[in-house]
């Protein structure tokens, strides 16, 4: 009976070792390589554009707060 259980387990272990494990390792190290390379030129450009937009929004918010401070001084206490 033990030989039957061992026989049942040997086939999946062989399939895993021959097919699944090598593909798994290849994909794993390929993704590690992509992560270690850092940002692509396109990603860097997108990040730069987002930083510029955030700076513009920050300036607009400061302007709006200044306008509200002059026209409705108690607006900060309402929230």
N, CA, C and O of each residue as an XYZ file, in Angstrom:
316
protein
N       0.821     -1.193      0.000
C       0.000      0.000      0.000
C       0.866      1.259      0.000
O       0.475      2.267     -0.589
N       2.017      1.226      0.638
C       2.907      2.367      0.655
C       3.456      2.677     -0.734
O       3.685      3.836     -1.079
N       3.663      1.632     -1.522
C       4.172      1.843     -2.876
C       3.144      2.575     -3.730
O       3.522      3.347     -4.612
N       1.867      2.355     -3.491
C       0.813      3.037     -4.232
C       0.786      4.523     -3.918
O       0.612      5.343     -4.819
N       0.957      4.881     -2.655
C       0.972      6.288     -2.243
C       2.204      6.979     -2.804
O       2.118      8.104     -3.296
N       3.344      6.313     -2.732
C       4.582      6.889     -3.262
C       4.458      7.084     -4.771
O       4.903      8.101     -5.304
N       3.864      6.128     -5.454
C       3.672      6.237     -6.896
C       2.770      7.407     -7.263
O       2.989      8.078     -8.271
N       1.763      7.644     -6.445
C       0.842      8.762     -6.686
C       1.548     10.094     -6.481
O       1.260     11.058     -7.189
N       2.458     10.163     -5.532
C       3.158     11.410     -5.232
C       4.322     11.694     -6.177
O       4.669     12.855     -6.392
N       4.922     10.664     -6.739
C       6.098     10.837     -7.594
C       5.741     11.594     -8.872
O       6.485     12.489     -9.273
N       4.650     11.270     -9.507
C       4.276     11.915    -10.775
C       4.089     13.422    -10.620
O       4.661     14.174    -11.409
N       3.305     13.909     -9.631
C       3.180     15.366     -9.496
C       4.505     16.051     -9.140
O       4.758     17.171     -9.584
N       5.338     15.399     -8.356
C       6.633     15.986     -8.002
C       7.514     16.112     -9.241
O       8.200     17.120     -9.410
N       7.501     15.109    -10.101
C       8.294     15.162    -11.335
C       7.772     16.265    -12.252
O       8.560     17.029    -12.810
N       6.454     16.356    -12.411
C       5.864     17.399    -13.259
C       6.219     18.778    -12.722
O       6.575     19.672    -13.489
N       6.124     18.954    -11.411
C       6.464     20.245    -10.799
C       7.933     20.578    -11.053
O       8.259     21.694    -11.460
N       8.809     19.618    -10.815
C      10.248     19.850    -10.954
C      10.649     20.131    -12.395
O      11.523     20.963    -12.640
N      10.039     19.464    -13.330
C      10.444     19.597    -14.730
C       9.804     20.806    -15.420
O      10.455     21.475    -16.223
N       8.546     21.089    -15.118
C       7.832     22.141    -15.843
C       7.560     23.401    -15.024
O       7.904     24.504    -15.450
N       6.960     23.249    -13.881
C       6.489     24.409    -13.124
C       7.648     25.187    -12.498
O       7.707     26.409    -12.636
N       8.556     24.515    -11.825
C       9.644     25.202    -11.118
C      10.515     26.050    -12.050
O      10.792     27.200    -11.710
N      10.962     25.546    -13.205
C      11.789     26.404    -14.075
C      11.051     27.645    -14.584
O      11.624     28.734    -14.624
N       9.789     27.483    -14.970
C       9.019     28.636    -15.435
C       8.840     29.634    -14.299
O       8.970     30.842    -14.502
N       8.547     29.138    -13.122
C       8.381     29.979    -11.947
C       9.665     30.773    -11.664
O       9.607     31.976    -11.409
N      10.804     30.112    -11.708
C      12.075     30.787    -11.447
C      12.389     31.835    -12.517
O      12.848     32.932    -12.199
N      12.143     31.499    -13.771
C      12.398     32.450    -14.856
C      11.551     33.699    -14.676
O      12.069     34.812    -14.768
N      10.270     33.537    -14.421
C       9.389     34.689    -14.242
C       9.760     35.489    -12.997
O       9.693     36.718    -13.002
N      10.146     34.802    -11.948
C      10.528     35.483    -10.710
C      11.740     36.387    -10.933
O      11.719     37.562    -10.565
N      12.781     35.844    -11.528
C      13.993     36.636    -11.720
C      13.840     37.689    -12.806
O      14.529     38.708    -12.768
N      12.959     37.471    -13.766
C      12.671     38.504    -14.765
C      12.002     39.701    -14.107
O      12.340     40.844    -14.412
N      11.057     39.449    -13.209
C      10.396     40.553    -12.523
C      11.356     41.265    -11.575
O      11.284     42.486    -11.434
N      12.259     40.521    -10.919
C      13.281     41.140    -10.062
C      14.170     42.068    -10.881
O      14.518     43.157    -10.422
N      14.537     41.651    -12.078
C      15.401     42.454    -12.942
C      14.696     43.750    -13.335
O      15.313     44.815    -13.334
N      13.414     43.667    -13.668
C      12.669     44.860    -14.058
C      12.555     45.838    -12.908
O      12.649     47.048    -13.114
N      12.356     45.336    -11.705
C      12.241     46.206    -10.541
C      13.576     46.877    -10.252
O      13.609     48.056     -9.901
N      14.673     46.149    -10.392
C      15.987     46.702    -10.070
C      16.456     47.731    -11.094
O      17.340     48.534    -10.797
N      15.885     47.720    -12.281
C      16.295     48.674    -13.311
C      15.777     50.079    -13.023
O      16.279     51.044    -13.600
N      14.806     50.215    -12.162
C      14.287     51.530    -11.828
C      13.220     51.994    -12.801
O      12.598     51.190    -13.495
N      13.020     53.291    -12.839
C      11.977     53.868    -13.679
C      12.423     53.941    -15.130
O      13.582     54.228    -15.430
N      11.484     53.676    -16.016
C      11.766     53.863    -17.437
C      11.689     55.350    -17.754
O      11.257     56.145    -16.919
N      12.100     55.717    -18.938
C      12.053     57.125    -19.347
C      10.616     57.632    -19.350
O      10.349     58.770    -18.963
N       9.693     56.779    -19.790
C       8.276     57.161    -19.815
C       7.738     57.360    -18.396
O       7.003     58.312    -18.136
N       8.109     56.458    -17.480
C       7.683     56.592    -16.094
C       8.261     57.855    -15.459
O       7.577     58.545    -14.703
N       9.516     58.151    -15.769
C      10.157     59.343    -15.222
C       9.457     60.607    -15.735
O       9.236     61.549    -14.974
N       9.111     60.622    -17.023
C       8.420     61.776    -17.600
C       7.043     61.950    -16.963
O       6.630     63.073    -16.671
N       6.337     60.849    -16.750
C       5.021     60.918    -16.108
C       5.143     61.428    -14.683
O       4.335     62.243    -14.237
N       6.142     60.954    -13.976
C       6.360     61.395    -12.599
C       6.694     62.875    -12.549
O       6.218     63.590    -11.668
N       7.504     63.337    -13.482
C       7.856     64.758    -13.549
C       6.621     65.609    -13.824
O       6.438     66.661    -13.210
N       5.766     65.149    -14.756
C       4.550     65.887    -15.077
C       3.618     65.951    -13.870
O       3.032     66.997    -13.591
N       3.482     64.838    -13.157
C       2.641     64.819    -11.961
C       3.173     65.749    -10.877
O       2.398     66.398    -10.175
N       4.485     65.812    -10.741
C       5.088     66.712     -9.748
C       4.801     68.169    -10.105
O       4.509     68.979     -9.225
N       4.883     68.500    -11.383
C       4.588     69.861    -11.830
C       3.118     70.208    -11.590
O       2.801     71.311    -11.147
N       2.228     69.268    -11.883
C       0.806     69.501    -11.644
C       0.516     69.674    -10.156
O      -0.306     70.507     -9.775
N       1.178     68.902     -9.326
C       0.989     69.028     -7.879
C       1.463     70.389     -7.391
O       0.834     70.989     -6.520
N       2.560     70.878     -7.942
C       3.064     72.201     -7.563
C       2.074     73.291     -7.967
O       1.818     74.215     -7.196
N       1.517     73.184     -9.176
C       0.514     74.162     -9.624
C      -0.721     74.128     -8.728
O      -1.258     75.176     -8.369
N      -1.171     72.928     -8.367
C      -2.338     72.809     -7.497
C      -2.055     73.406     -6.125
O      -2.926     74.036     -5.525
N      -0.847     73.209     -5.634
C      -0.478     73.772     -4.340
C      -0.536     75.300     -4.387
O      -1.023     75.941     -3.456
N      -0.035     75.871     -5.475
C      -0.083     77.323     -5.633
C      -1.528     77.812     -5.713
O      -1.860     78.841     -5.124
N      -2.383     77.099     -6.424
C      -3.799     77.485     -6.527
C      -4.487     77.422     -5.166
O      -5.269     78.306     -4.817
N      -4.192     76.378     -4.405
C      -4.802     76.237     -3.081
C      -4.372     77.387     -2.180
O      -5.189     77.945     -1.447
N      -3.085     77.742     -2.233
C      -2.612     78.876     -1.429
C      -3.321     80.162     -1.827
O      -3.685     80.967     -0.971
N      -3.517     80.354     -3.139
C      -4.223     81.547     -3.616
C      -5.672     81.552     -3.139
O      -6.176     82.572     -2.669
N      -6.341     80.396     -3.266
C      -7.733     80.317     -2.807
C      -7.849     80.552     -1.301
O      -8.779     81.220     -0.850
N      -6.918     80.011     -0.528
C      -6.948     80.231      0.915
C      -6.727     81.701      1.260
O      -7.341     82.229      2.187
N      -5.846     82.355      0.507
C      -5.612     83.783      0.745
C      -6.866     84.586      0.439
O      -7.209     85.508      1.178
N      -7.552     84.244     -0.645
C      -8.804     84.942     -0.999
C      -9.854     84.702      0.084
O     -10.520     85.639      0.524
N     -10.000     83.461      0.507
C     -10.979     83.161      1.555
C     -10.620     83.835      2.875
O     -11.507     84.292      3.596
N      -9.337     83.902      3.197
C      -8.923     84.581      4.434
C      -9.313     86.050      4.409
O      -9.702     86.604      5.437
N      -9.212     86.689      3.243
C      -9.545     88.113      3.164
C     -11.053     88.353      3.094
O     -11.547     89.337      3.643
N     -11.788     87.460      2.421
C     -13.224     87.687      2.244
C     -14.081     87.041      3.327
O     -15.143     87.569      3.655
N     -13.658     85.936      3.880
C     -14.423     85.246      4.928
C     -13.443     84.721      5.974
O     -13.087     83.543      5.957
N     -13.005     85.595      6.889
C     -11.952     85.230      7.834
C     -12.274     84.014      8.723
O     -11.351     83.363      9.212
N     -13.519     83.706      8.934
C     -13.890     82.601      9.827
C     -14.113     81.277      9.082
O     -14.626     80.328      9.675
N     -13.743     81.194      7.811
C     -14.019     79.996      7.044
C     -13.297     78.770      7.570
O     -13.811     77.661      7.422
N     -12.137     78.919      8.172
C     -11.391     77.779      8.690
C     -12.074     77.179      9.931
O     -11.927     75.986     10.196
N     -12.806     77.984     10.681
C     -13.453     77.496     11.900
C     -14.747     76.736     11.624
O     -15.261     76.054     12.511
N     -15.275     76.842     10.421
C     -16.530     76.156     10.073
C     -16.337     74.655      9.906
O     -17.261     73.880     10.155
N     -15.181     74.252      9.500
C     -14.956     72.824      9.225
C     -14.712     72.044     10.438
O     -14.507     70.833     10.362
